């Protein structure tokens, strides 16, 4: 939030909400098992810019004479979790607890406001607790561009629960130029994405494997 091209034509930020694994802008990691901090509307805690860059490719607003138009810029909302690129961040907890938090929040936002319990409302970010905003889209795409060498039950459970809620993890194959099983990209149910060149040929650094789902430049 804060980028001029991530506002809709009415001047509202396209971020439905944003959360971070740090205590405040550019501060330290809050430690494993602590709740994510809700980022106030309009504030930008993305000190490295990678999340903003990816969000722009996906949903930067078009027809506004600014910057670029994202691939799905019209009537799109994004949800952001900051789990990497901060002091002490990037643990398994920070990454996959974000997936769990997203799943729980989406489950609540699929309900009509009148059907939400007090326990449901407690799960929502402060600026959505009294909102009647409701998610009606059947499938919610979840962008994850990272991975590891070994599977864990915690990661598998987080992704499986997301899939049950029709949240589709779209995960990068990796950029090591090898055919080697890695996780979470090789878990069943996810959409694994590899890379191609401008000639629509295999990109040398893009990993391969039988679990790959789609390739793109």
MARBA-3410 file (N, C-alpha, C, O; in Angstrom, 1 decimal):
217
0.8,-1.2,0.0,0.0,0.0,0.0,0.9,1.2,0.0,2.0,1.2,0.5 ~ 0.4,2.3,-0.6,1.1,3.5,-0.7,1.6,3.8,-2.1,1.9,5.0,-2.4 ~ 1.6,2.8,-3.0,2.0,3.0,-4.4,0.9,3.6,-5.2,-0.2,3.1,-5.0 ~ 1.2,4.6,-6.0,0.1,5.3,-6.7,-0.6,4.4,-7.7,-1.8,4.7,-8.0 ~ 0.0,3.4,-8.2,-0.6,2.5,-9.2,-1.4,1.3,-8.5,-1.9,0.4,-9.2
-1.4,1.3,-7.2,-2.1,0.2,-6.5,-3.4,0.8,-5.8,-3.8,0.3,-4.8 ~ -4.0,1.8,-6.5,-5.3,2.4,-6.1,-6.2,2.2,-7.2,-5.8,2.2,-8.4 ~ -7.5,2.0,-6.9,-8.5,1.9,-8.0,-8.9,3.2,-8.5,-8.3,4.3,-8.0 ~ -9.8,3.3,-9.4,-10.2,4.6,-10.1,-10.9,5.5,-9.1,-11.1,6.7,-9.5 ~ -11.3,5.0,-8.0,-11.9,5.9,-7.0,-10.9,6.3,-5.9,-11.3,6.9,-4.9
-9.7,5.9,-6.1,-8.6,6.3,-5.1,-8.5,5.4,-3.9,-7.7,5.8,-3.0 ~ -9.1,4.3,-3.9,-9.0,3.3,-2.8,-7.9,2.3,-3.1,-7.8,1.8,-4.2 ~ -7.1,2.0,-2.0,-6.1,1.0,-2.2,-6.7,-0.4,-2.6,-7.8,-0.7,-2.0 ~ -6.1,-1.1,-3.5,-6.7,-2.4,-3.9,-6.4,-3.5,-2.9,-6.9,-4.6,-3.0 ~ -5.5,-3.2,-1.9,-5.3,-4.2,-0.8,-6.5,-4.3,0.1,-6.9,-3.3,0.7
-7.0,-5.5,0.2,-8.1,-5.7,1.1,-7.6,-5.6,2.5,-8.3,-5.0,3.4 ~ -6.5,-6.2,2.8,-5.7,-6.0,4.0,-4.3,-6.5,3.8,-4.0,-7.2,2.9 ~ -3.4,-6.1,4.7,-2.0,-6.5,4.7,-1.5,-6.8,6.1,-1.9,-6.1,7.0 ~ -0.7,-7.8,6.2,-0.2,-8.2,7.6,1.3,-8.4,7.4,1.8,-8.7,6.3 ~ 2.0,-8.4,8.6,3.5,-8.5,8.6,3.9,-9.3,9.8,3.3,-9.4,10.8
5.1,-10.0,9.6,5.7,-10.7,10.7,6.7,-9.9,11.5,7.4,-10.4,12.3 ~ 6.6,-8.6,11.3,7.4,-7.7,12.1,6.5,-6.8,12.9,5.3,-6.7,12.6 ~ 7.1,-6.2,13.9,6.3,-5.4,14.9,5.9,-4.0,14.3,4.9,-3.5,14.8 ~ 6.7,-3.5,13.4,6.4,-2.2,12.8,7.3,-2.1,11.6,8.1,-2.9,11.3 ~ 7.0,-1.0,10.8,7.8,-0.8,9.6,9.3,-0.9,9.7,9.9,-0.2,10.5
9.9,-1.9,9.0,11.3,-2.2,9.0,11.9,-2.5,10.4,13.0,-2.3,10.7 ~ 11.0,-3.1,11.3,11.4,-3.4,12.6,11.8,-4.9,12.7,11.8,-5.6,11.6 ~ 12.0,-5.4,13.9,12.5,-6.8,14.0,11.3,-7.8,13.9,10.2,-7.5,14.2 ~ 11.7,-9.0,13.6,10.8,-10.2,13.6,10.1,-10.3,14.9,10.8,-10.2,16.0 ~ 8.9,-10.6,15.0,8.1,-10.6,16.2,8.3,-11.9,17.0,7.8,-12.0,18.1
8.9,-12.9,16.4,9.2,-14.3,17.0,8.1,-15.3,16.6,6.9,-14.9,16.3 ~ 8.5,-16.5,16.5,7.6,-17.6,16.1,6.4,-17.7,17.1,6.5,-17.5,18.3 ~ 5.3,-18.0,16.5,4.0,-18.3,17.2,3.3,-17.0,17.7,2.3,-17.1,18.4 ~ 3.9,-15.8,17.4,3.2,-14.6,17.7,2.3,-14.2,16.6,2.6,-14.5,15.4 ~ 1.2,-13.5,16.9,0.2,-13.1,15.8,0.9,-12.1,14.8,1.7,-11.3,15.2
0.5,-12.2,13.5,0.9,-11.2,12.6,0.3,-9.8,12.9,-0.7,-9.7,13.5 ~ 1.1,-8.8,12.6,0.6,-7.4,12.8,-0.1,-6.9,11.6,0.4,-7.0,10.5 ~ -1.2,-6.3,11.8,-2.0,-5.7,10.7,-1.3,-4.4,10.3,-1.1,-3.6,11.2 ~ -1.0,-4.2,9.1,-0.4,-3.0,8.6,-1.5,-2.0,8.3,-2.5,-2.2,7.7 ~ -1.4,-0.8,8.9,-2.4,0.2,8.8,-2.7,0.6,7.3,-1.8,0.6,6.5
-3.9,0.9,7.0,-4.3,1.2,5.6,-3.4,2.4,5.1,-3.3,3.4,5.8 ~ -2.9,2.2,3.9,-2.1,3.2,3.3,-0.6,3.2,3.6,0.1,3.9,2.9 ~ -0.2,2.4,4.6,1.2,2.4,4.9,1.9,1.3,4.1,1.4,0.2,3.8 ~ 3.2,1.6,3.7,4.0,0.6,3.0,5.2,0.1,3.8,6.1,0.9,4.2 ~ 5.1,-1.2,4.2,6.2,-1.8,5.0,7.1,-2.6,4.1,8.0,-3.3,4.6
6.9,-2.6,2.8,7.7,-3.4,1.8,9.0,-2.6,1.5,9.1,-1.9,0.5 ~ 10.0,-2.8,2.4,11.3,-2.0,2.3,12.1,-2.5,1.1,13.0,-1.8,0.7 ~ 11.9,-3.7,0.6,12.7,-4.3,-0.5,12.0,-4.1,-1.8,12.7,-4.1,-2.8 ~ 10.7,-4.0,-1.8,10.0,-3.8,-3.1,9.5,-5.0,-3.9,8.8,-4.8,-4.9 ~ 10.0,-6.2,-3.5,9.6,-7.4,-4.3,8.1,-7.6,-4.2,7.5,-8.0,-5.3
7.5,-7.5,-3.1,6.1,-7.7,-3.0,5.3,-6.7,-3.8,4.3,-7.1,-4.4 ~ 5.7,-5.5,-3.8,5.0,-4.4,-4.5,5.2,-4.7,-6.0,4.3,-4.5,-6.8 ~ 6.4,-5.1,-6.4,6.7,-5.5,-7.8,5.7,-6.6,-8.3,5.1,-6.5,-9.4 ~ 5.6,-7.7,-7.5,4.8,-8.8,-7.9,3.3,-8.4,-8.0,2.6,-8.8,-8.8 ~ 2.9,-7.6,-7.0,1.5,-7.1,-6.9,1.2,-6.3,-8.2,0.1,-6.4,-8.7
2.1,-5.4,-8.6,1.9,-4.6,-9.8,1.7,-5.5,-11.1,0.9,-5.2,-11.9 ~ 2.5,-6.5,-11.2,2.4,-7.5,-12.4,1.0,-8.1,-12.3,0.3,-8.2,-13.4 ~ 0.5,-8.4,-11.1,-0.8,-9.1,-11.0,-2.0,-8.1,-11.2,-2.9,-8.4,-11.9 ~ -1.9,-6.9,-10.5,-3.1,-6.1,-10.4,-2.9,-4.6,-10.4,-3.8,-3.9,-9.9 ~ -1.8,-4.1,-10.9,-1.7,-2.7,-11.0,-2.8,-2.1,-11.8,-3.2,-2.7,-12.8
-3.4,-1.0,-11.4,-4.6,-0.5,-12.0,-4.3,0.1,-13.4,-3.2,0.7,-13.7 ~ -5.2,-0.2,-14.4,-5.1,0.3,-15.7,-5.9,1.5,-16.0,-6.7,1.9,-15.1 ~ -5.8,2.1,-17.1,-6.6,3.3,-17.5,-6.5,4.4,-16.6,-7.4,5.2,-16.4 ~ -5.3,4.6,-16.0,-5.1,5.7,-15.1,-3.8,6.5,-15.5,-3.5,7.5,-14.8 ~ -3.2,6.2,-16.6,-2.1,6.9,-17.1,-0.8,6.8,-16.2,0.1,7.7,-16.3
-0.8,5.8,-15.3,0.4,5.7,-14.4,1.0,4.3,-14.6,0.3,3.3,-14.6 ~ 2.3,4.2,-14.7,3.0,3.0,-14.6,2.5,1.9,-15.5,2.5,2.2,-16.7 ~ 2.1,0.8,-15.0,1.7,-0.3,-15.9,0.3,-0.8,-15.5,-0.3,-0.3,-14.6 ~ -0.2,-1.7,-16.3,-1.5,-2.3,-16.1,-1.3,-3.8,-15.7,-0.6,-4.5,-16.5 ~ -1.7,-4.2,-14.6,-1.6,-5.6,-14.2,-2.4,-6.5,-15.0,-3.3,-6.1,-15.7
-2.1,-7.8,-15.0,-2.8,-8.8,-15.8,-4.3,-8.9,-15.4,-5.1,-9.3,-16.2 ~ -4.6,-8.6,-14.1,-6.0,-8.7,-13.6,-6.3,-7.5,-12.8,-6.6,-7.6,-11.6 ~ -6.2,-6.3,-13.5,-6.3,-5.1,-12.8,-7.7,-4.6,-12.5,-7.9,-3.7,-11.6 ~ -8.7,-5.1,-13.1,-10.1,-4.5,-13.0,-10.8,-5.2,-11.9,-11.0,-6.5,-11.9 ~ -11.3,-4.4,-10.9,-12.1,-5.0,-9.8,-11.4,-6.1,-9.1,-12.0,-7.0,-8.6
-10.1,-5.9,-8.9,-9.3,-6.9,-8.2,-8.9,-6.4,-6.8,-8.5,-5.2,-6.6 ~ -9.0,-7.3,-5.8,-8.5,-7.0,-4.5,-7.3,-7.9,-4.2,-7.3,-9.1,-4.6 ~ -6.3,-7.5,-3.5,-5.2,-8.3,-3.1,-5.0,-8.3,-1.6,-5.4,-7.4,-0.9 ~ -4.5,-9.4,-1.1,-4.2,-9.6,0.3,-2.7,-9.8,0.4,-2.1,-10.7,-0.4 ~ -2.0,-9.2,1.3,-0.6,-9.2,1.4,-0.1,-9.7,2.7,-0.6,-9.2,3.8
0.9,-10.6,2.7,1.6,-11.0,4.0,3.1,-10.8,3.8,3.7,-11.3,2.8 ~ 3.7,-10.1,4.7,5.1,-9.9,4.7,5.8,-11.0,5.6,5.6,-10.9,6.8 ~ 6.5,-11.9,5.0,7.1,-13.0,5.7,8.6,-13.1,5.5,9.3,-13.8,6.3 ~ 9.1,-12.4,4.5,10.5,-12.5,4.1,11.2,-11.1,4.1,10.5,-10.1,4.1 ~ 12.5,-11.1,4.0,13.2,-9.8,3.7,13.2,-8.9,4.9,13.5,-7.7,4.7
13.0,-9.4,6.1,13.1,-8.6,7.3,14.0,-9.2,8.3,14.4,-10.4,8.1 ~ 14.5,-8.5,9.3,15.5,-9.0,10.2,15.0,-10.2,11.0,14.0,-10.1,11.8 ~ 15.6,-11.3,10.8,15.1,-12.5,11.5,13.9,-13.2,10.9,13.5,-14.2,11.4 ~ 13.4,-12.7,9.8,12.2,-13.2,9.2,12.5,-14.4,8.2,13.7,-14.7,8.0 ~ 11.5,-15.0,7.7,11.7,-16.1,6.7,11.7,-17.5,7.3,12.1,-18.4,6.6
11.3,-17.6,8.6,11.2,-18.9,9.1,10.0,-19.7,8.6,9.2,-19.1,7.9 ~ 10.0,-21.0,8.8,8.9,-21.8,8.4,7.6,-21.3,9.0,6.6,-21.2,8.3 ~ 7.7,-20.8,10.2,6.5,-20.3,10.9,6.0,-19.0,10.1,4.8,-18.9,9.8 ~ 6.9,-18.1,9.8,6.5,-16.9,9.2,5.8,-17.1,7.9,4.9,-16.4,7.5 ~ 6.4,-18.0,7.1,5.8,-18.3,5.8,4.5,-19.0,5.8,3.5,-18.5,5.2
4.4,-20.1,6.5,3.3,-21.0,6.4,2.2,-20.6,7.4,1.0,-21.0,7.2 ~ 2.5,-19.9,8.5,1.5,-19.4,9.3,0.7,-18.3,8.6,-0.5,-18.0,8.9 ~ 1.4,-17.6,7.6,0.7,-16.7,6.8,-0.4,-17.4,6.0,-1.5,-16.8,5.8 ~ -0.1,-18.6,5.5,-1.1,-19.3,4.7,-2.2,-19.7,5.6,-3.4,-19.7,5.2 ~ -1.9,-20.2,6.8,-3.0,-20.5,7.8,-3.8,-19.3,8.1,-5.1,-19.5,8.1
-3.2,-18.2,8.4,-4.0,-17.0,8.7,-4.9,-16.6,7.5,-6.0,-16.2,7.7 ~ -4.3,-16.6,6.3,-5.1,-16.3,5.1,-6.3,-17.3,5.0,-7.4,-16.8,4.8 ~ -6.1,-18.6,5.2,-7.2,-19.5,5.1,-8.3,-19.2,6.1,-9.5,-19.3,5.8 ~ -7.9,-19.0,7.4,-8.9,-18.6,8.4,-9.7,-17.4,8.1,-10.9,-17.3,8.3 ~ -9.0,-16.4,7.5,-9.6,-15.1,7.2,-10.6,-15.2,6.0,-11.7,-14.7,6.0
-10.1,-15.9,5.0,-11.0,-16.2,3.8,-12.2,-16.9,4.2,-13.3,-16.6,3.8 ~ -12.1,-17.9,5.1,-13.2,-18.7,5.6,-14.3,-17.8,6.2,-15.5,-17.9,6.0 ~ -13.8,-16.8,7.0,-14.7,-15.9,7.6,-15.4,-14.9,6.6,-16.6,-14.7,6.6 ~ -14.6,-14.4,5.7,-15.0,-13.4,4.7,-15.9,-14.1,3.6,-16.6,-13.3,2.9 ~ -16.0,-15.4,3.6,-16.9,-16.0,2.7,-18.4,-16.0,3.3,-19.3,-16.2,2.5
-18.5,-15.7,4.5,-19.8,-15.7,5.2,-20.4,-14.3,5.1,-19.7,-13.3,5.0 ~ -21.7,-14.2,5.0,-22.4,-12.9,5.1,-22.1,-12.3,6.5,-21.9,-13.1,7.5 ~ -22.1,-11.0,6.6,-21.8,-10.4,7.9,-22.7,-10.9,9.0,-22.2,-11.0,10.2 ~ -23.9,-11.1,8.7,-24.9,-11.5,9.8,-24.6,-12.9,10.2,-25.1,-13.3,11.3 ~ -23.9,-13.7,9.5,-23.6,-15.1,9.9,-22.3,-15.2,10.6,-21.9,-16.3,11.0
-21.5,-14.2,10.8,-20.2,-14.2,11.4,-20.3,-14.2,12.9,-21.0,-13.4,13.5 ~ -19.7,-15.2,13.6,-19.7,-15.2,15.1,-18.7,-14.2,15.6,-17.9,-13.7,14.9 ~ -18.7,-14.1,16.9,-17.7,-13.2,17.6,-16.3,-13.8,17.4,-15.4,-13.1,17.3 ~ -16.2,-15.1,17.4,-14.9,-15.8,17.1,-14.5,-15.5,15.7,-13.3,-15.3,15.5 ~ -15.4,-15.5,14.8,-15.0,-15.1,13.4,-14.5,-13.7,13.3,-13.4,-13.5,12.7
-15.2,-12.8,13.9,-14.9,-11.4,13.8,-13.5,-11.1,14.4,-12.8,-10.3,14.0 ~ -13.2,-11.9,15.5,-11.9,-11.7,16.2,-10.7,-12.1,15.3,-9.6,-11.6,15.5 ~ -11.0,-12.9,14.3,-9.9,-13.3,13.3,-9.6,-12.2,12.3,-8.6,-12.3,11.6 ~ -10.5,-11.3,12.1,-10.4,-10.3,11.0,-9.4,-9.1,11.4,-9.3,-8.8,12.6 ~ -8.8,-8.5,10.4,-8.0,-7.3,10.7,-9.0,-6.2,11.2,-10.1,-6.2,11.0
-8.4,-5.3,12.0,-9.2,-4.3,12.7,-10.2,-3.6,11.7,-11.3,-3.3,12.0 ~ -9.6,-3.2,10.5,-10.4,-2.4,9.6,-11.4,-3.2,8.8,-12.1,-2.7,7.9 ~ -11.5,-4.5,9.1,-12.6,-5.3,8.5,-13.6,-5.9,9.5,-14.6,-6.5,9.1 ~ -13.4,-5.7,10.7,-14.2,-6.3,11.8,-15.7,-5.8,11.6,-16.6,-6.7,11.8 ~ -15.9,-4.6,11.2,-17.3,-4.1,11.1,-17.7,-4.0,9.6,-18.8,-3.5,9.3
-16.9,-4.5,8.7,-17.2,-4.4,7.3,-18.2,-5.5,6.9,-18.2,-6.6,7.4 ~ -19.0,-5.2,5.9,-19.8,-6.2,5.3,-19.2,-6.8,4.0,-19.9,-7.5,3.3 ~ -17.9,-6.5,3.8,-17.2,-7.1,2.6,-17.3,-8.6,2.6,-17.1,-9.2,3.7 ~ -17.6,-9.2,1.5,-17.7,-10.7,1.4,-17.0,-11.2,0.2,-17.2,-10.6,-0.9 ~ -16.3,-12.2,0.3,-15.6,-12.9,-0.8,-16.6,-13.8,-1.4,-17.1,-14.8,-0.8
-16.9,-13.6,-2.7,-17.8,-14.5,-3.5,-17.1,-15.3,-4.6,-17.7,-16.2,-5.1 ~ -15.8,-14.9,-4.9,-15.1,-15.6,-5.9,-14.8,-17.0,-5.4,-14.4,-17.2,-4.3 ~ -15.0,-18.0,-6.3,-14.9,-19.4,-5.8,-13.5,-19.8,-5.5,-13.2,-20.3,-4.5 ~ -12.5,-19.4,-6.4,-11.1,-19.8,-6.2,-10.3,-18.6,-6.0,-10.4,-17.6,-6.7 ~ -9.5,-18.6,-4.9,-8.6,-17.5,-4.6,-7.2,-18.0,-4.9,-6.7,-18.9,-4.3
-6.5,-17.3,-5.8,-5.1,-17.7,-6.1,-4.2,-17.1,-5.1,-4.3,-16.0,-4.6 ~ -3.2,-18.0,-4.7,-2.2,-17.6,-3.7,-0.8,-17.7,-4.3,-0.4,-18.8,-4.6 ~ -0.1,-16.6,-4.4,1.2,-16.6,-5.0,2.3,-16.9,-4.0,2.4,-16.2,-2.9 ~ 3.1,-17.9,-4.2,4.2,-18.2,-3.3,5.4,-18.5,-4.2,5.4,-19.4,-5.0 ~ 6.5,-17.7,-4.1,7.7,-17.9,-4.9,8.9,-18.2,-4.1,9.8,-17.5,-4.0
8.8,-19.4,-3.4,9.9,-19.9,-2.6,9.7,-21.3,-2.4,8.7,-21.9,-2.7 ~ 10.7,-22.0,-1.8,10.6,-23.4,-1.5,11.7,-23.9,-0.7,12.6,-23.2,-0.3 ~ 11.7,-25.2,-0.5,12.7,-25.9,0.3,13.0,-27.3,-0.2,12.3,-27.8,-1.1 ~ 13.9,-28.0,0.5,14.4,-29.3,0.0,13.7,-30.4,0.6,13.7,-31.5,0.1 ~ 13.0,-30.2,1.7,12.4,-31.3,2.5,10.9,-31.0,2.8,10.6,-29.9,3.2
10.0,-32.0,2.7,8.7,-31.8,3.1,8.5,-31.8,4.6,9.2,-32.6,5.3 ~ 7.5,-31.1,5.1,7.2,-31.2,6.5,5.6,-31.3,6.7,4.9,-30.9,5.8 ~ 5.2,-31.9,7.7,3.8,-32.1,8.0,3.1,-30.8,8.2,2.0,-30.6,7.7 ~ 3.8,-29.8,8.8,3.2,-28.5,9.0,2.9,-27.8,7.7,1.8,-27.2,7.5 ~ 3.9,-27.8,6.8,3.7,-27.2,5.5,2.6,-27.9,4.7,1.7,-27.2,4.1
2.6,-29.2,4.7,1.6,-30.0,4.0,0.2,-29.7,4.5,-0.8,-29.4,3.7 ~ 0.0,-29.6,5.8,-1.3,-29.3,6.4,-1.7,-27.9,6.1,-2.9,-27.7,5.8 ~ -0.8,-27.0,6.1,-1.2,-25.6,5.8,-1.7,-25.5,4.4,-2.8,-24.8,4.1 ~ -1.1,-26.1,3.4,-1.5,-26.1,2.0,-2.8,-26.9,1.8,-3.6,-26.5,1.0 ~ -2.9,-28.0,2.5,-4.1,-28.9,2.3,-5.3,-28.1,2.8,-6.4,-28.2,2.2
-5.2,-27.5,4.0,-6.3,-26.7,4.5,-6.7,-25.5,3.6,-7.9,-25.2,3.4 ~ -5.7,-24.9,3.0,-6.0,-23.8,2.0,-6.7,-24.3,0.8,-7.7,-23.7,0.4 ~ -6.3,-25.5,0.3,-7.0,-26.1,-0.8,-8.5,-26.4,-0.5,-9.4,-26.3,-1.3 ~ -8.7,-26.9,0.7,-10.1,-27.2,1.1,-11.0,-25.9,1.1,-12.2,-26.0,0.9 ~ -10.4,-24.8,1.3,-11.1,-23.5,1.3,-11.1,-22.9,-0.1,-11.4,-21.7,-0.3
-10.7,-23.7,-1.2,-10.6,-23.2,-2.5,-9.6,-22.1,-2.7,-9.8,-21.2,-3.5 ~ -8.5,-22.1,-1.9,-7.4,-21.2,-2.1,-6.4,-22.1,-2.8,-5.9,-23.1,-2.3 ~ -6.0,-21.6,-4.0,-5.1,-22.4,-4.9,-3.7,-21.9,-4.8,-3.4,-20.8,-5.3 ~ -2.8,-22.6,-4.2,-1.4,-22.2,-4.1,-0.7,-22.3,-5.5,-0.7,-23.3,-6.1 ~ -0.2,-21.1,-6.0,0.5,-21.1,-7.3,1.9,-20.8,-6.9,2.3,-19.8,-6.5
2.8,-21.9,-7.2,4.1,-21.9,-6.6,5.2,-22.0,-7.7,5.1,-22.8,-8.6 ~ 6.2,-21.2,-7.5,7.3,-21.2,-8.5,8.1,-22.6,-8.4,8.3,-23.1,-7.3 ~ 8.5,-23.1,-9.5,9.3,-24.3,-9.5,10.7,-24.1,-8.9,11.3,-25.1,-8.4 ~ 11.2,-22.9,-9.0,12.6,-22.6,-8.5,13.5,-22.3,-9.7,13.3,-22.6,-10.8 ~ 14.6,-21.7,-9.3,15.6,-21.2,-10.3,17.0,-21.7,-10.1,18.0,-21.0,-10.2
17.0,-23.1,-10.0,18.3,-23.7,-9.8,18.8,-24.5,-11.0,19.9,-25.0,-11.0 ~ 17.9,-24.6,-12.0,18.3,-25.3,-13.3,18.4,-26.8,-13.1,19.2,-27.4,-13.8 ~ 17.7,-27.4,-12.2,17.8,-28.8,-11.9,16.4,-29.5,-12.0,15.4,-28.8,-11.9 ~ 16.4,-30.8,-12.0,15.2,-31.6,-11.9,15.3,-32.3,-10.6,15.8,-33.5,-10.5 ~ 14.9,-31.7,-9.5,15.1,-32.2,-8.2,13.8,-31.9,-7.4,13.4,-30.8,-7.3
13.2,-32.9,-6.8,12.0,-32.7,-6.0,12.2,-31.7,-4.9,13.2,-31.8,-4.1 ~ 11.4,-30.7,-4.9,11.4,-29.7,-3.8,10.0,-29.4,-3.3,9.0,-29.7,-3.9 ~ 10.0,-28.8,-2.1,8.7,-28.6,-1.5,8.6,-27.2,-1.0,9.6,-26.6,-0.5 ~ 7.5,-26.6,-1.2,6.2,-27.2,-1.3,5.7,-27.4,-2.7,4.5,-27.9,-2.9 ~ 6.5,-27.1,-3.7,6.0,-27.1,-5.1,5.6,-28.5,-5.6,4.8,-28.6,-6.5
6.1,-29.6,-5.0,5.8,-30.9,-5.4,4.7,-31.6,-4.6,4.3,-32.7,-4.9 ~ 4.1,-30.8,-3.7,2.9,-31.4,-3.0,1.7,-31.5,-4.0,1.6,-30.6,-4.9 ~ 0.8,-32.4,-3.8,-0.3,-32.6,-4.6,-1.3,-31.4,-4.5,-1.4,-30.9,-3.4 ~ -1.9,-31.0,-5.5,-3.0,-30.0,-5.5,-2.5,-28.6,-5.8,-3.3,-27.7,-6.1 ~ -1.2,-28.3,-5.7,-0.7,-27.0,-6.0,-0.5,-26.8,-7.5,-0.4,-27.8,-8.3
-0.4,-25.6,-8.0,-0.2,-25.3,-9.4,1.3,-24.8,-9.5,1.6,-23.7,-9.0 ~ 2.1,-25.7,-10.1,3.6,-25.4,-10.1,3.9,-24.7,-11.4,3.6,-25.2,-12.5 ~ 4.7,-23.6,-11.3,4.9,-22.8,-12.5,6.4,-22.7,-12.8,7.3,-22.4,-11.9 ~ 6.8,-23.1,-14.0,8.1,-23.0,-14.5,8.3,-21.8,-15.4,7.4,-21.1,-15.7 ~ 9.6,-21.6,-15.9,9.8,-20.4,-16.7,10.3,-20.8,-18.1,10.8,-21.8,-18.4
9.9,-19.9,-19.1,10.4,-20.0,-20.5,11.1,-18.8,-20.9,11.0,-17.7,-20.3 ~ 11.7,-18.9,-22.1,12.4,-17.7,-22.7,11.4,-16.9,-23.6,10.3,-17.3,-23.7 ~ 11.9,-15.8,-24.1,11.1,-15.1,-25.1,10.8,-15.9,-26.3,9.9,-15.5,-27.1 ~ 11.5,-16.9,-26.6,11.2,-17.8,-27.7,10.3,-19.0,-27.4,10.1,-19.9,-28.1 ~ 9.7,-18.9,-26.2,8.9,-20.0,-25.7,9.6,-21.3,-25.6,9.1,-22.4,-25.8
10.9,-21.2,-25.1,11.7,-22.4,-24.9,12.0,-22.5,-23.4,11.9,-21.5,-22.7 ~ 12.4,-23.7,-23.0,12.8,-23.9,-21.6,13.8,-22.9,-21.1,14.9,-22.8,-21.7 ~ 13.6,-22.2,-20.0,14.5,-21.3,-19.4,15.6,-22.1,-18.7,15.2,-22.9,-17.8 ~ 16.8,-21.9,-19.0,17.9,-22.8,-18.4,17.9,-22.9,-16.9,18.1,-23.9,-16.3 ~ 17.6,-21.7,-16.2,17.7,-21.7,-14.8,16.4,-22.3,-14.1,16.4,-22.5,-12.9
15.3,-22.5,-14.9,14.0,-22.9,-14.3,14.1,-24.4,-14.1,14.4,-25.2,-14.9 ~ 13.7,-24.8,-12.8,13.7,-26.2,-12.5,12.6,-26.9,-13.2,11.7,-26.3,-13.7 ~ 12.8,-28.2,-13.4,11.8,-29.1,-14.1,11.5,-30.3,-13.2,12.1,-30.5,-12.1 ~ 10.5,-31.0,-13.6,10.0,-32.2,-12.9,8.6,-32.6,-13.3,7.9,-31.7,-13.9 ~ 8.2,-33.8,-13.0,6.9,-34.3,-13.4,5.7,-33.6,-12.8,4.6,-33.7,-13.3
6.0,-32.8,-11.7,4.9,-32.1,-11.0,4.6,-30.7,-11.5,3.7,-30.0,-11.1 ~ 5.4,-30.3,-12.6,5.1,-29.0,-13.1,3.8,-28.9,-13.8,3.3,-29.9,-14.4 ~ 3.1,-27.8,-13.6,1.7,-27.6,-14.1,1.7,-26.7,-15.4,0.9,-27.0,-16.3 ~ 2.5,-25.6,-15.4,2.4,-24.6,-16.5,3.7,-23.9,-16.5,4.4,-23.8,-15.5 ~ 4.1,-23.4,-17.7,5.2,-22.6,-17.9,4.8,-21.2,-18.5,3.9,-21.1,-19.2
5.6,-20.2,-18.2,5.4,-18.9,-18.8,6.6,-18.1,-18.7,7.5,-18.3,-18.0 ~ 6.7,-17.0,-19.6,7.8,-16.1,-19.6,7.8,-15.2,-18.4,8.7,-14.4,-18.3
END
